[in-house]
Amino acid sequence: MEEKGKKDIMQNRLLHTPEGVRDIYNGECERKIQITSRMNQEIKKYGYHSIQTPTFEFFDIFGKEVGTTPSKDLYKFFDREGNTLVLRPDMTPSIARAAAKYFTEDSNIPIRLCYEGNVFINNSSYQGRMKESTQLGCEYIGVNSAAADSEIISLVVSSLKAAGLKDFQISISHVNIVRGLMEACGLNEEEEEYLSNLIANKNFFGVDEFLEEKPISSDLRQLFGLLKNMYSDPAEWEDVLALAEGYPKIYDALQHLKDLHQLLKIYGVDHYVSYEPGVLSNYKYYTGIILFGYTFGSGEPIVKGGRYDSLLSYFGKNAPAIGFALSVDQLLLALERQKIEVLKPQKENVIFYHKDLAEKAIHLAQENRNMGESTSLVELEDSGDRAALMDAYRDANITVLE
């Protein structure tokens, strides 16, 4: 009995996946393939070219200096030579490494790359997040301008619409707003980290309390008020823009968002966009705008991205860049909860035949397939429960050759 119990436990383990990963099959898998295909077609219209990078890389690609995922959240292992390797937690550093290696000659030509692949983050079990997920995204390398930023945001909107999503919002900020405010306050590293946590958690009562103890100007206190608000148009902060003129980093960031908004209006996507100066990212490599995409039915952002003008220099190539990563799994979940149909139901054709009619059955199946119709062949045995077999295909268009 003890031996049988051990065998049952082993068999049970063989049928299950580890915590944080899962199988995707049947209709869900078909929907996933369909929406990624639609989005990739849309991305190609903007002149982006596909790239694939390895599923695992050297640890340093995602090290602390890069400013990506914390080491404790990485899946780490060793190769035969003793090098520390990690499953990629984030696609952007991998793309930056590849761009620095392969695109070095025509530095004046912008690089537009797109990708689709799985990423791996060893989240704590209590967070309830999947440890393996699929990302689809783009990286625009070689141009630092509002025009490049607006192209990426327009591409995010176009991709989500291509997937079938209708109601969503893109939240945009600029890292130099918060950084400029902190620099103007003359904070030390510990104080900056404390204040960043308050802002990230939207604890603005805590922010006000913290600032009360600091000898800062009334103009600066008013500028901190930007962090509490969401704006649909940069014109809404015009009254405080003059206050920022004495703080170049803050002023330039706010002015950049104004220029960006004008371009988004030309693209016709400005109504999908809001501005939240108090939004921060966990990724430290961002240097300009950061963006998050939200929709109903998803507890997490479906899109993350931003400008990272210093990241490629870590790999030996000085080039500005901006990109986004879209969580395909979160998007699928949102589409399902919003009851948006991704695939139109189509009945499968099934041809039942006896062995002596195999040639006729195969020719008929091939005719159907050449017309784009899904067709399965099922050979009937002389013995067996024919009724039960056909009942298993009751939702299909059945043809019986006898």
N, C-alpha and C positions, 0 to 999 in steps of 0.2 A: 504493500500500500504506500509505503514511504517513497519507494522508487517511482511509482505511478504519479504521486503528488509532485515530485520534482520534474517529471516529464511534462505534466500539465502546465506547471509554472513556466517552463522553458518554451513550450508551444505558445502559451499566451503572450510571452514577451516577443516571440518572433512575429506575431501578428500585429503588434503595436509599434508606433513610432515613438522616438524620444520626446520628452516634453518640449513644447515650443515649435515643433514642426509637424506637418500633416500631409496626407495625400490629397491631391486634387484630381477629380475624375469626372467622367460623364459630362452632364450639362454644364457644370461649373468650369470644367477645364475648357470646354468648347467656347464658353463666354469669354474666358480669359484670353484665349488665342484670338478671338474675334476683335475684342476691344484693343488689344495691343497692335493687331494688324491695321486697324483703322487709324490709330494714333501715329503709327510709323509712316503710313501713307501721307498723313497730314504734315508730318515733320519733313519728309522728303521734299515737299513743295517749297520749303524754305531754303533748300540747298544744303541740307545736312547729310553727312556721309557716315555710314555705320562703322563702329569699331567694337571689337571684343577684347577684353583684357582677362588675365587669368583669375580663376576663382580664389586662389590664394597667392599671397605675395610675401616679400620679406617684411618683417615686423616694422622696420624703420619707415616704410611707406606710410604707415598709419601711426607713427610715434608721436610723442608728446609735442615735439617741435612743430609738427604739421598742424596740430590743433584739431584733431578729429576725435574719434571715439576713445574714451578712457581705457587704459590697458586692462582693467578688471572686466570690461565688457567684451573683450576680444576672445575669439577662439584661437588659442595658440598651440602650436605643435612644432616638432623638430624634423629636419630632413636628415639624411644619412651623414652629412658633413657637420651636423650640430648647429646649423643655422636656425634661428627662430623664425617660423613662418606663421601667418595668420590668415584665416578666412576673411575676405574683404568685408568690412562693416559699412562701407561707403564707397561709391563708385568714383567720386570726383578725384581723390588723390591718385587712383590708378590711371584715370584718363590724363591727368596732369603729367604723370611720369611718362606715359606713352607719347604724349605730345612733345615733351622735352627731348625724347630720344629720337623720334622719327620725323618731326617737322621742324627742321633747323635751317633749311636753306632759304626759302622765300619768306623772309620774316615780315615783308610788307603785305603778304596775302593772308587775310583772316582764315582761321581754321574753324570749320563748323563740323562737329562730331556728334553723333547720336548713338545711343546704346540701349540694350535691354539685358538684364541679368539679375541673378539673385544675390542678396547681401545677407550677412549673418552677424547678429548681435546677441551676445550671451546675457540677455536681460535677466533680472531676478524674477523668480517664479511668481512672486506676489504682484508683479506689475501686470500680469495677464496678457503680455504682448507676445506675438509670434517671434521666434528667434531666427527664422528664415523667411524672407519676403522678397518679392520681385520689384525691382525698380526699372523705370523707363525714363530716359532723360536726354538732355542735350547740353553741350558745352560750346560756347562761342569764344574763341581764343584769338587774341591779337588786337582787340579794339577796346578802348576805354572811353565810352561816350554814352550820353543819354540815348542815342540812336540804337546802340547795341543792347542797352538795357530794355528799351521798348520792344525790340524784336523778340527778345526772350519772353517777355511778358505776353506779347501777342501770341507767341507760339504756345505758351501754357494754355491760354484761353482757347485757341483753335484746337489743341489736342483734347482738352476736356469736352468740348462740344462735339468733336468727332467721335468720342467714346459714347456719346448719348446723354451726357450730363447737361442739365439746363440751368439749375439754380446753384450757383457757387459764387464765392467771393475770394479775390486775391488781396491779401493784406501786405502792404509794402512799408518798409522802414529804411533807415540808413544808419549804419553802425556809428558814423561820426557824430550823430546827434548826441547819443549817450556818452560816447568817448569825449567829445568836445566839452560837454557839461562837466564831466568828472575832472578833466584837465583844468578847466577854468576854476574849479573848486580847490585845486591843489591837493587832491587826496593821495594818500599813500596806497600801496598795493592792497593791504588788508582792508582799508576803508572802501576801496573800489570794489573789491569782491563782495563785501557786505552790502553795499548799495546796489550792486548788480543783481544780487539775489532778491532784494526788496522789489526792484523794478520788474524782474522776471516773474515774480509771484504777484505782480500788480498790487503790492501792499504800499499804496501811495500815502496812506496815513503814516506808515513807518518812514517813508521817504521824507515827508514834511517834518516829522519829529527829528530825524537825523540832521536835516538842514538847519533846523532852529539853532543848533549848537555851533554852526559854522559861520564865520564872518564873511558872508558873500553879499554881493550887491542885490538890490531889489530887482534889477533887470534880469539877473541870473535866476533869481527865485521864480520870476514870471516865466522864463524859458523852461524851467523844470515842469511848469504846468502843461507844456506840450505833451509830455509823456502820458498824461492821464486821459488823453482824448483820442477819438477816432475821427478822421476827416474824409469826406468824399471828394474834396477839391482843395488843392493847396491855397486857393484864394481865402479859405477859412482861417488860415493862420497869418494872413497878410499884416494884421495889426501888431503881431509880435516880431515880424521879420526884421523890422528896423532895430529892435533890441539886440538882435544877433549880430549886427554889423561889427561890434567890437570883439566878436569871437569867430574868427575866420573859419574854423573847422565846422562849427555849427551852421554858420551862414551859408557856406558853400554846399553843405549837405541839403539844407532846406531849398536852396536855389536849384540844385540838381533835380530834386523831386518836382519842382515847378516845371522845369524844362521837360522832364520825363512825362508829366501829365499832358502837356500839349501834344506830344507825339502819340501818346495813347489815344487821345481824342481823334487824331488823324487815322489811326488804325481802327477806330470804332469800338474799342474795348474798354474805354474809361469807366463805363458803368459797372464793370465787373471788379473795379479796383477801389480799395480804401487805403488810407494812410494812417499808420499807427506808430508814431515816433518812439513809443515805449516798448516796442516788441524787440526781443533779443533772440539770438541763436546760440545753441550750445557749441556750434562749430566755431572755433577761434580763428579760422583762416579767412573769414569774410572781411572785406575791406571797404565795401560800398553799400549798395542797396541789398537788403535781404527781403525775401518774399515767402509767404505761406499761403497755401490754398485750402479753403474750407468749404464743406457742403453739409447738408443734412444727412444724418444716418451714419456718420463716421466720428468716432471719438478722438481721432487723431487727424492732423493735417494730411490732406491727400497729396499736397505738393510742398516741397521745400526747395529753396535755392537762394542764390545771391551772387554778388561780385567778389572775386578772390584774386586780386591783382598781384599778390606776393607769393602765391602757392607754387607757381611753376619755377620761380627762382630757387626754391628748395631743391629742385631737380636739375638745376643748371641752365634754365631758359628764362630770360627776363621777358615776360609777356603778360599783359593784363588778360583777364578772363571773367566770364559770367556763365552761369548755368543753372539748371534745375533738375530735380529728381522727383518723379511722380511715383507714388506708391500704388502699384496696380492692384494689390490685394485690398487696400482701403477703398479704392475707387470701385471695385467690384461689389464690396459690401454696401457702399452708398447707393449704387445703382439698384441693387436688390431691395434695399429698404425703401427706396423711393419708387419701387415698382416700375422701373424703366426697363422695357424689353430690349435686350441686346440682340438676341437671336429670334428671328421669326420661326415659329414652330413649323417643321417640315417633316412629313411622314417619310419614313424609310421604306424602300421597296425590299421585299423579301421573296425570293423564289425558292419554293420547295420542289425537289425533283428526285426521281429515282435514278439509280446509278446508270441505267441504260439510256437515260435522257440527258446525260452530262453535257454532251456537245451542244444540244439545243439550249440548255440552261445557261451555259457559259456565254454563248453568243448573245442571248437575250440580255444577260447582265451587262455585257460589254456595250451593247447598244444604249442601255440606260445610262451607264457611266459616261459614255461619250457625249451624252446630252446633259451632263452635269448632275445626274440624279444618283443619290446614294443607294446602292443595291447590295444586298447580302445574299449569299447562296447557302442553302441548307439541304444537305443530302438526306433523304428519308431512308431509314432502315426498314427492312421488311417486317421486323419485329419492333415492338416499342409502342409507347403511348403517343400516337400521332396527334390526338386531340390536345393533350397536355403541351406538346411541343409548339403547336400552333397558337395555343393560348398565351404562351410566353411572348409571342410576337403580335399580340392582339391590337397594338397601337400602330402597326405597320400596314402598308398596302401589300397584301399577300397574293402571290400567284403560285398556283400548284400545277406542275407539269406531270401528267400521268400517261 
